[in-house]
Amino acid sequence: MTKVWDGFIRGFHWLLVVGIAVLYFSGEEGWLDLHFVVGYLLLALMITRVIWGVIGSDTAKLSSLFHHPKHIFAALKSKSSHTGHNPAGSLMVLAFFVLVFVQLVSGLMTTDDILMEGPLVAYISYELAEIAGDIHRLNIDILLVAIAIHIVAIMMYRVKGINLVKPLLTGKNDIDTAAPRMKKGWIAYAIFLLLVVVVLYIWGQEPLNALI
């Protein structure tokens, strides 16, 4: 067995799953204070992931997510495991990065015209805020479709005998390959906590106080 995911990458994955679920349901139910706080937490998490994609473990590097199209198609047909994300999985990860950032940034520029507005609304025109709101509502549907595709892909790989979930729980792959260079996950968690404090201090005090 080979360690392929550091502690932060594993935690990031499951925090993102929980965060998107809470973000969706809080938005649907109109729990806007919770919606904004979770949005700020996810923004800090995603920024940390980008930073870790530069300074983190080999399998966490953003550079490891870019592959030639022929390698992506080959990965779709392959029945073998891969150290880290395979080329097809990397494409999905990049798609998630874009979709999640679009959701978070558009949320910062969205207002309900009644009680709540994103912290960037004051710096943009009303027309742009309206466009951001439309994008925010449309993008969440696209994100949900992407999640469904992701789950189906995981199930298809499982049928082929490849368990993609287990490594994200244990950090280890079942195949014996050259171990990628790992960095200590606590470094990324420290960056994340620092960003959480900064983001909540700048933007999140009002909704956080309302929740508390």
Number of C-alpha atoms within 10 A of each C-alpha: 11 16 22 27 28 23 19 23 23 16 16 19 14 13 16 16 13 14 17 19 13 16 21 16 13 17 16 11 9 11 13 19 19 19 21 27 21 20 22 21 21 24 21 21 23 19 15 23 25 15 17 23 19 14 14 23 20 20 22 27 16 19 11 15 20 13 14 8 12 9 12 18 12 13 17 14 9 13 13 12 17 17 19 23 19 20 23 20 18 18 17 18 16 14 13 16 15 12 17 20 15 18 22 18 16 22 25 22 24 26 19 12 8 6 7 13 18 17 16 16 19 11 9 10 11 14 9 13 24 17 14 22 20 13 16 20 15 12 17 18 12 12 19 15 12 16 15 12 13 16 12 12 17 17 16 13 18 13 11 12 12 18 17 18 12 12 17 21 14 14 18 18 22 16 13 11 13 10 12 16 14 16 19 12 18 12 13 22 20 12 17 24 15 13 19 20 13 13 17 18 12 11 17 21 13 14 17 16 9 9 12 5
